[in-house]
Amino acid sequence: MKGMNTQLSLKYSPWQEKTSRPYTAIAAIGRISLLLICRQRLFWGLLALAMLAFFFFLYGQYLMVWINLQFAHETVRIAGFSVNISQLLRFLDRLALQGTAHTYANFIWFQGYILVILLCFSGSHLFGNDIIYNTMIFYYSKPISPWYYFCGKCLAIIFLIVMTTFIPATILWFEAGLLLDGLTYYTQNYLVLLGIAGYSALIALTLSLLTATTAMIFQRTAPMVLAWMGLFVLLRMMANWLAMTTQEGDWRLLDFWNNLYLCGLWCFGIDHATIRPIPQPHYNNAFLVVFLIITLCILYICKQTRLEIYR
């Protein structure tokens, strides 16, 4: 304005608020990724299925103990036939609901299949869309490492796996102690709790890396579903047929899910001779295959991260 001595000064204004540490971005990215998964109706349907499996094991353990205490030497009628309770218990023993290591290994194995279906359809939303719509540059423009992006995405997957495997299996472990011998059960089977943690951690690590790798390769949901069907269904059928035909357990190394199951049984300290179906490869061979898959996934993620930064 005329008659006024105005002076426009432009200078840098430093950030006055308290800054957070860069690794807190992992929690923020993980929270957003978890919300993306929870927005899908498939997630709630599969979560209900996982809860149904949990309650089956929860009440199954109680039913086994109750029948054994109340009707161990009696005969009941089922569908018009007289059935001895001891014979019925021998049949139910095949379900491994006695609170042994096989109980928790089988539970995590069943829950893992539900997680495979969920991650198969959710991987493209977590990783693929960021590549398709070129939104990864938004994360890389922040003062964080590219690994924070992958750690945040994988954190959401790990949270789902812990919620559906480790926490319910731990509840089953405490329930078995309350139903059986109390403190004696806990002191004699504390290593089983470590096996639950080890098996859950192995599934969390492998499935998170496998989801990230396949989602970055195929990006879309349809090709990713086909890829996972080939990995977890087709190769499993081929491995079972070859193993039964040739009676060579090493053919089952083609079955990646069976390799994870063997590694989980090793965490529980289960004798290799008790594993069914037979024949089965040795524990060392299963660990070698899982280690190679994890290594290949990490190498591909590192390569893809550098390409996205340069792009």
Residue pairs with C-beta under 8 A, 6 or more apart in sequence:
22 143
22 144
22 145
22 148
23 148
25 142
25 144
25 148
25 152
26 148
26 151
26 152
26 155
27 152
27 155
28 152
29 139
29 148
29 149
29 151
29 152
29 153
29 155
30 151
30 152
30 153
30 155
30 156
30 159
31 156
32 152
33 126
33 152
33 153
33 155
33 156
33 157
34 156
34 159
34 160
36 122
36 125
36 126
36 156
37 43
37 118
37 122
37 125
37 126
37 156
37 160
38 44
40 121
40 122
40 125
42 118
42 121
42 122
43 118
43 122
46 114
46 117
46 118
47 164
49 114
50 111
50 114
50 164
50 168
53 107
53 110
53 111
53 114
54 107
54 111
54 168
54 171
54 172
57 97
57 103
57 107
57 172
58 171
58 172
58 175
60 95
60 97
61 97
61 98
61 99
61 103
61 172
61 175
61 176
61 179
62 175
62 179
63 97
64 89
64 92
64 97
64 98
65 179
65 180
67 85
67 88
67 89
68 89
71 85
72 85
72 86
72 89
73 85
73 86
74 84
74 85
75 82
75 83
75 84
75 85
76 82
76 83
76 85
76 88
77 83
78 88
95 106
96 102
96 103
96 106
97 103
99 172
99 173
99 176
99 177
99 179
99 180
99 185
99 189
100 192
101 189
101 192
101 195
101 265
101 268
101 269
101 270
102 268
102 270
102 274
103 172
103 176
104 169
104 172
104 173
104 192
104 195
104 196
104 199
104 268
105 195
105 199
105 261
105 264
105 265
105 268
105 270
107 165
107 168
107 169
107 172
108 165
108 169
108 196
108 199
108 200
108 203
108 264
109 261
109 264
111 164
111 165
111 168
112 165
112 203
112 207
112 257
112 260
113 257
114 164
115 160
115 161
115 164
115 165
115 203
115 207
116 207
116 228
116 232
116 257
118 160
119 157
119 207
119 211
120 224
120 225
120 228
121 221
121 225
122 211
123 211
123 212
123 214
123 215
123 221
123 224
124 215
124 218
124 219
124 220
124 221
124 224
126 153
126 156
126 157
126 211
126 212
126 215
127 153
127 211
127 212
127 215
127 216
127 219
128 215
128 216
128 218
128 219
128 220
128 221
128 224
129 135
129 219
130 136
130 139
131 216
131 219
131 308
132 219
132 220
136 149
136 308
137 308
139 146
139 148
139 149
140 146
140 149
140 308
140 309
146 305
146 308
146 309
147 305
150 212
150 301
150 305
153 212
154 208
154 209
154 211
154 212
157 204
157 207
157 208
157 211
158 204
158 208
161 200
161 203
161 204
161 207
161 208
162 200
162 204
165 199
165 200
165 203
166 196
166 197
166 200
169 196
169 200
170 193
170 196
173 189
173 192
173 193
173 196
176 185
176 189
177 183
177 185
177 186
177 189
181 188
191 268
191 269
192 268
194 267
195 264
195 267
195 268
195 269
198 264
198 267
199 263
199 264
199 267
199 268
202 260
202 263
202 264
202 267
202 290
203 260
203 264
205 294
206 260
206 290
206 293
206 294
209 294
209 297
209 298
209 301
210 293
210 297
212 297
212 301
213 296
213 297
213 300
213 301
214 224
214 227
214 228
215 224
216 300
216 301
216 304
217 227
217 300
218 224
218 227
231 256
232 256
232 257
235 254
235 255
235 256
236 254
236 255
236 257
236 258
238 254
239 251
239 252
239 253
239 254
239 255
239 258
240 252
240 255
240 277
242 248
242 251
242 254
243 249
243 251
243 252
243 279
247 279
248 279
249 278
249 279
249 280
249 281
249 282
250 281
250 285
252 258
252 259
252 279
252 280
252 281
253 259
253 281
253 285
253 286
253 289
256 289
256 290
256 293
258 280
258 286
259 281
259 286
259 289
259 290
260 286
260 290
262 275
262 280
262 281
262 283
262 286
263 283
263 286
263 287
263 290
265 272
265 275
265 283
266 283
266 286
266 287
272 280
272 282
272 283
